[in-house]
Amino acid sequence: MRQCADMMPSGDYRSQDPKVTPPPRARIGESMEALIHHFKLFTEGFHVPVGEVYSAVESPRGEIGCYLVSDGSSKPYRLHVRGPSFVNLQAIPLLMRGGSVSDAITTVSTVDPVLGEVDR
């Protein structure tokens, strides 16, 4: 932790792009432009460039993927989150091969699914 804190650059940690970063709280009470910008940013959101992106993060249960398609507006055209439990449950038939019905509970628990994210 000390090494991380020592290597952290000093200064503001936020993006300096005014299109995606709200103005400092102190400026909202002083400047009408800052108030308008703050209001528009939080009511309309910011416009994402047209295109698509897939990003993945490794979690204890597997890879969580997020697929986002933008049409240039402030709301996503399509958003799909790929939960790791949905993919992990596909291995159950292979793991159960040659086993008995009583082994199903143990086999499913070894995969450690979150069934709430599997329900579609």
C-alpha positions in Angstrom: 0.0 0.0 0.0 2.8 2.4 0.8 4.5 1.7 -2.5 1.2 2.4 -4.4 0.6 5.6 -2.4 4.2 6.8 -3.0 3.9 6.2 -6.8 0.5 8.0 -7.1 0.9 11.3 -8.9 -0.2 14.4 -7.1 -3.0 16.7 -8.2 -6.6 16.2 -9.3 -7.6 12.6 -10.0 -10.6 13.5 -12.2 -10.6 13.9 -16.0 -10.1 17.5 -17.1 -12.6 17.1 -19.9 -15.5 19.5 -19.1 -17.9 17.4 -21.2 -17.7 14.4 -18.9 -16.6 15.9 -15.5 -18.8 18.2 -13.4 -17.4 21.5 -12.3 -16.0 21.8 -8.7 -18.7 22.2 -6.1 -17.4 25.6 -5.1 -17.8 27.0 -8.6 -21.5 26.0 -8.8 -22.5 28.7 -6.4 -20.3 31.3 -8.0 -20.8 30.8 -11.7 -24.0 30.6 -13.7 -22.2 28.7 -16.5 -20.9 26.1 -14.0 -24.5 25.7 -12.7 -25.9 25.2 -16.2 -23.1 22.8 -17.1 -23.7 20.8 -13.9 -27.5 20.6 -14.5 -27.1 19.5 -18.2 -24.5 16.9 -17.3 -26.6 15.3 -14.7 -30.0 15.5 -16.5 -28.9 14.7 -20.1 -25.7 12.8 -19.5 -22.8 12.9 -21.9 -22.8 11.7 -25.5 -20.7 8.6 -26.1 -19.0 8.3 -29.6 -20.7 6.0 -32.1 -19.3 2.4 -32.0 -19.2 -0.7 -29.9 -16.9 -2.0 -27.2 -16.4 -5.2 -25.1 -14.6 -5.1 -21.9 -13.9 -7.9 -19.5 -12.9 -8.1 -15.8 -11.7 -11.2 -14.0 -13.8 -12.0 -10.9 -13.5 -14.9 -8.4 -16.2 -16.8 -10.3 -14.8 -16.1 -13.8 -14.9 -13.4 -16.5 -17.5 -10.7 -16.3 -18.0 -9.2 -19.7 -19.7 -6.0 -20.7 -20.7 -5.3 -24.3 -21.9 -1.8 -25.2 -23.2 -0.4 -28.5 -23.6 3.4 -28.8 -25.5 5.3 -31.5 -24.1 8.6 -30.4 -26.8 9.6 -27.9 -26.5 9.8 -24.2 -28.2 6.4 -23.7 -26.7 3.1 -24.9 -28.3 1.5 -27.9 -27.5 -2.0 -26.5 -25.9 -3.2 -23.3 -25.2 -6.8 -22.5 -23.5 -8.1 -19.4 -22.1 -11.6 -19.6 -22.1 -13.2 -16.2 -19.6 -15.9 -15.4 -22.1 -18.3 -13.9 -24.0 -18.7 -17.2 -20.9 -19.9 -18.9 -19.7 -22.0 -15.9 -23.0 -23.9 -15.8 -22.4 -25.2 -19.4 -19.8 -27.5 -18.0 -22.3 -29.4 -15.8 -23.2 -32.1 -18.4 -19.5 -32.9 -19.0 -18.8 -33.0 -15.2 -21.9 -35.2 -14.6 -21.0 -37.8 -17.2 -20.7 -41.2 -15.6 -22.0 -39.9 -12.2 -25.3 -40.5 -10.5 -28.2 -38.2 -9.8 -27.2 -37.8 -6.2 -23.9 -36.3 -7.4 -25.7 -33.4 -9.1 -25.8 -31.2 -5.9 -22.1 -31.6 -5.3 -21.3 -31.0 -9.0 -23.3 -27.9 -9.2 -21.8 -26.6 -5.9 -18.3 -27.1 -7.2 -19.1 -24.7 -10.1 -20.3 -22.2 -7.4 -23.0 -20.4 -9.6 -25.0 -17.4 -8.7 -28.3 -18.5 -10.2 -29.8 -15.0 -10.1 -27.5 -14.0 -13.0 -28.3 -17.2 -15.0 -32.1 -16.6 -15.0 -32.9 -14.9 -18.3 
